[in-house]
Amino acid sequence: MRPRLILVSDPHIPHRLEGLAQRMGEARFAERLEKEKQLIQQLGHGQGRGIFSLENYIDFYGVVRCCLQLTGLWSRAVRNYLDIHVEANEVFLERLPAAFDGFRILHLSDLHADLHPQFVASVKRAISSVEYDLVVVTGDFRTCTFGDHTGATEASIELLGELSAPCYAILGNHDFMIKVPSLEAAGIRFLLNESVALKRGDAVLHLVGIDDPNFYKTHDFDHALTGVPEADCKILLSHAPQTYREAARRGIDLQLSGHTHGGQICLPSGIVVVHDRSAPRHLLAGPWREGAMQGYTSRGTGGSGLPVRLNCPAEVTLHTLRSE
C-alpha cells in the first residue's frame, strides 16, 4: 500500500508548523522539512547505515522474523518486548543546585508506539507505581520513517497525555515535524533546539533539547543553548548518543539519549550483535562518561521493526539526581 503523503498533501500543514521555525531555527527547520520531503519521495529508503542499509534492498525484518520463528524464539522474543523493566540510575552532578537533590526524571525513548496493540498497556503497567517529578522522551514515536503518523501519535497521546508530571520530548530520526502540534496540544512539550529552565524556588536547572543528530542532522547547540548561563547545570536530550563529544565541550552535565535500542537482539551475555555504528559500543546502553560529562543511553522502551527483544530488556529509566 502506498504511504499517505502527509507532508505535501495537507494544505493546513504550513499554518500548523508556522510557529515551529523560529523555535527550532529557520535554517535547520527548512533543512528538516526538505529531508522529510525527500524521504517521502523515496518511499522511506535511505536511512539505514552499516548492516541496516540492507533493509533498502531486502526484507531485513522479514528475514529476522523468519529466523526467530524457525528457531522457536519468536514467542519468547515478543514476551520480552512487552516485559518492560524499570531501571534505576542515580546521578551525582557537581553543579546541581541543592534544591534539586532527589529530583526524579522518568526517561522513555524509542516508543515506536504503533508497533504492537498491547504496547501502551505494558508501559502503563510498568510505570504505574513509579514516582517521578519530570518525564522526558528522547525521540522515535513511530515505527516507520515515513507515511501516516496517526496511529503512533494517538498511541503516544494515550500513553503520555495523562502522566502526573510535566513531559518534555525531542524528535528522533523516525519522526516528522507534522506530529509536533498534535502532541503539544496533548501536553507534551517539544524542545526543538531549545531549552527550558526548571525552577525550584530560586534554583534553576536547564533542560536542553536538540533535534535528531543521526539522520536529519538538524541539531543546533548554539540555538539550543541561547540564553543558558555557561556556569549553570544543564541536562541534554539528544536522540542519539553520538553528540557526546560536542556536548561535553559545551559544558553539558548529563546527556540522556536513546536510538540504539541497546541492540534489541543480543547474545546471551548481552553483547550487541549489530548496530548502526553511529556511536562507540560503550555508549550503546546504560551509563557512561565523557570527560566531566555523564551520560545515559536507554535500551529503548519499544522496539524497532519487529515487536521482539532477546537478551536486551525494554526499559523506562528513573534517573535520580543528587547534588555533590
C-alpha positions in Angstrom: 0.0 0.0 0.0 1.4 3.4 -1.0 2.0 5.5 2.1 -0.1 8.6 2.8 2.0 11.6 1.7 1.1 13.8 4.7 3.8 16.5 4.4 2.9 17.6 0.8 -0.9 16.7 0.7 -2.3 18.6 3.7 -2.9 22.3 2.8 -3.1 23.2 6.5 0.4 22.0 7.4 2.3 25.2 6.7 0.0 27.1 9.0 0.2 24.4 11.7 4.0 24.5 11.6 4.4 28.2 11.3 5.5 28.8 14.8 8.0 26.0 14.9 10.6 27.5 12.6 11.6 30.3 14.9 11.7 27.9 17.9 14.0 25.4 16.0 16.0 27.9 13.9 14.7 28.7 10.5 17.7 27.2 8.6 17.5 23.9 10.5 13.7 23.9 10.2 14.0 24.2 6.4 16.6 21.5 6.2 14.5 19.1 8.1 11.3 19.7 6.0 13.4 19.2 2.8 14.8 15.9 4.1 11.3 14.8 5.1 10.0 15.6 1.6 12.9 13.6 0.0 12.2 10.7 2.3 8.6 10.6 1.2 9.5 10.8 -2.4 11.9 7.8 -1.9 9.2 5.9 -0.1 11.3 5.6 3.0 14.5 4.3 1.6 17.9 5.7 2.6 18.0 5.9 6.4 19.9 2.6 7.0 23.6 2.7 8.0 26.0 -0.2 8.2 24.3 -3.5 8.2 20.9 -1.7 8.5 21.3 -0.4 4.9 20.4 -3.9 3.8 16.7 -3.0 4.6 16.8 -0.9 1.4 17.4 -3.9 -0.7 15.9 -6.9 1.1 13.1 -7.5 3.6 15.5 -7.2 6.5 12.9 -7.6 9.2 11.2 -10.4 7.3 14.5 -12.3 7.5 14.8 -11.7 11.2 11.2 -12.8 11.8 11.7 -16.0 9.8 14.9 -16.8 11.8 13.2 -16.3 15.1 10.2 -18.4 14.1 12.4 -21.2 12.7 14.5 -21.3 15.9 11.4 -21.3 18.1 12.3 -18.0 19.7 9.5 -15.8 18.3 7.0 -16.1 21.1 9.7 -15.6 23.8 11.0 -12.6 22.0 7.6 -11.0 21.8 7.0 -11.7 25.5 10.3 -10.0 26.3 9.3 -7.0 24.2 6.2 -6.5 26.4 8.1 -7.1 29.7 9.3 -3.5 30.2 11.8 -3.1 33.0 12.2 0.0 35.3 15.9 0.8 35.6 17.1 3.0 38.4 20.0 5.3 37.7 21.4 7.6 40.4 23.5 10.5 39.1 25.7 12.8 41.2 26.2 16.2 39.5 28.7 18.7 40.9 26.8 21.7 39.7 23.3 20.5 40.5 21.6 23.1 42.9 20.9 21.6 46.3 17.1 22.3 45.8 17.1 19.7 43.0 18.7 17.0 45.1 16.5 13.9 44.8 14.8 15.2 41.6 13.5 12.2 39.6 13.3 12.1 35.8 11.3 9.3 34.1 13.1 8.6 30.8 11.3 6.9 27.9 12.8 6.5 24.5 12.1 4.9 21.1 8.5 4.2 21.8 7.6 3.2 18.2 4.2 3.2 19.8 2.2 1.8 16.8 4.2 -1.4 16.6 2.1 -3.7 18.9 -1.5 -3.2 20.2 -0.5 -4.2 23.8 2.5 -1.8 24.0 0.8 1.2 25.6 -0.9 -1.0 28.3 2.5 -2.7 29.0 4.2 0.7 29.6 1.4 2.0 31.8 1.7 -1.2 33.9 5.4 -0.8 34.2 5.3 2.8 35.4 2.1 2.7 37.4 3.9 2.6 40.8 6.8 4.8 39.9 7.1 8.3 41.4 8.7 11.0 39.3 9.0 14.8 39.0 9.5 15.1 35.3 9.1 12.9 32.2 11.4 13.1 29.1 11.1 11.2 25.8 14.2 11.0 23.7 12.6 10.6 20.3 11.2 8.0 17.8 7.5 8.0 18.5 6.5 5.8 15.4 7.7 2.6 13.8 8.1 3.7 10.1 10.3 6.5 8.9 7.7 7.8 6.5 3.9 7.6 5.9 0.9 8.2 8.1 1.9 9.0 11.7 -1.7 9.0 13.0 -1.6 5.6 14.8 1.6 6.3 16.6 0.5 9.8 17.6 -2.7 8.5 19.0 -0.9 5.8 21.0 1.7 8.3 22.2 -1.1 10.6 23.5 -2.8 7.7 25.2 0.4 6.8 26.9 1.8 10.3 27.8 -1.3 12.5 27.9 -2.3 11.6 31.4 1.1 11.5 33.1 1.3 13.0 36.6 4.2 15.3 35.8 5.3 17.7 33.0 6.6 15.9 29.9 9.3 17.2 27.5 10.3 15.4 24.3 12.6 15.7 21.3 12.2 14.3 17.8 14.1 11.2 16.5 15.0 10.0 13.1 11.6 8.2 12.7 9.6 11.4 13.4 8.2 14.0 11.1 7.7 17.6 12.3 4.0 17.5 11.5 3.2 15.4 14.6 4.5 18.1 17.0 1.3 20.3 17.0 -0.9 17.4 17.9 1.4 16.1 20.6 1.9 19.5 22.1 -1.9 20.1 22.2 -2.0 16.9 24.4 0.5 18.5 26.8 3.8 17.0 25.5 6.2 20.0 25.1 8.9 19.5 22.5 12.3 21.1 22.7 13.3 21.9 19.1 16.9 23.1 19.5 15.5 24.8 22.6 15.9 24.9 26.4 13.6 25.3 29.3 14.5 26.5 32.8 13.2 24.2 35.5 12.8 26.0 38.8 12.6 25.1 42.5 12.4 28.3 44.5 15.3 30.4 43.3 17.3 27.4 42.0 17.4 26.7 38.3 18.1 23.5 36.3 18.3 23.8 32.5 16.8 21.1 30.3 18.2 21.4 26.7 16.8 19.5 23.7 18.3 19.2 20.2 16.9 17.8 17.0 17.9 14.5 15.5 21.7 14.3 15.0 21.6 10.9 13.3 19.7 11.1 10.0 18.4 14.6 9.8 21.5 16.2 11.4 19.5 19.3 12.2 20.7 19.6 15.8 22.0 23.1 16.7 23.8 23.5 20.0 24.2 27.3 19.5 20.5 27.8 19.1 19.5 25.4 21.9 21.8 27.0 24.4 20.8 30.6 23.7 20.3 32.3 27.0 21.6 29.4 29.1 24.3 30.6 31.5 27.5 28.7 31.0 28.0 28.1 34.7 24.6 26.6 35.3 23.8 22.9 35.4 22.5 21.5 32.1 20.8 18.3 31.1 20.7 17.5 27.4 18.2 15.4 25.5 19.8 14.1 22.3 18.1 11.3 20.4 21.3 9.5 19.5 24.4 9.4 21.8 26.8 10.4 19.0 26.7 14.0 20.2 28.7 13.1 23.3 31.9 14.8 22.4 30.4 18.1 21.4 28.0 18.0 24.4 30.9 17.6 26.7 32.7 20.5 25.1 29.6 22.6 25.5 29.6 22.1 29.3 26.6 19.7 29.4 26.4 18.0 32.8 24.2 15.0 31.8 23.2 13.7 28.4 20.2 11.4 28.0 19.8 9.5 24.7 18.3 6.5 23.0 18.2 5.4 19.4 20.4 2.3 19.8 17.8 0.1 21.4 20.8 -1.5 23.2 21.0 -3.8 20.1 17.4 -5.2 20.7 18.5 -8.7 19.8 21.7 -9.5 21.7 23.8 -12.6 22.5 23.1 -14.3 25.9 25.9 -12.2 27.5 24.1 -9.0 26.4 26.7 -8.3 23.7 25.3 -6.3 20.8 25.2 -8.2 17.6 24.6 -5.3 15.2 24.3 -1.6 15.4 24.4 1.3 13.0 27.9 2.4 14.0 26.7 5.9 14.9 28.4 5.7 18.3 31.1 3.6 20.0 30.0 0.4 21.7 30.4 1.7 25.2 27.7 4.3 24.5 25.1 1.8 23.3 23.3 1.2 26.6 23.4 2.3 30.2 25.5 4.9 32.0 28.8 6.2 30.5 31.1 9.2 30.9 32.9 11.6 28.6 35.3 13.8 30.5 33.4 15.7 33.1 30.0 14.9 31.5 27.9 11.9 32.4 25.6 10.2 30.0 23.0 7.5 29.8 21.7 5.6 26.7 18.3 3.9 27.1 17.9 0.5 25.6 14.5 1.8 24.4 11.0 1.4 25.7 9.6 -0.1 22.5 11.2 -1.9 19.6 12.3 -1.2 16.0 10.8 -3.0 13.0 9.5 -6.0 15.0 8.0 -6.3 18.5 10.8 -8.6 19.7 13.7 -8.5 22.2 16.3 -11.1 23.2 18.9 -10.6 26.0 18.1 -6.9 25.9 15.1 -5.9 28.0 13.0 -2.9 27.1 13.3 -0.1 29.7 11.9 3.0 31.2 14.6 4.7 33.3 14.2 6.6 36.6 17.1 9.0 36.9 17.5 10.4 40.4 19.7 13.5 40.6 22.0 14.0 43.5 23.9 17.2 44.4 27.5 16.8 45.4 
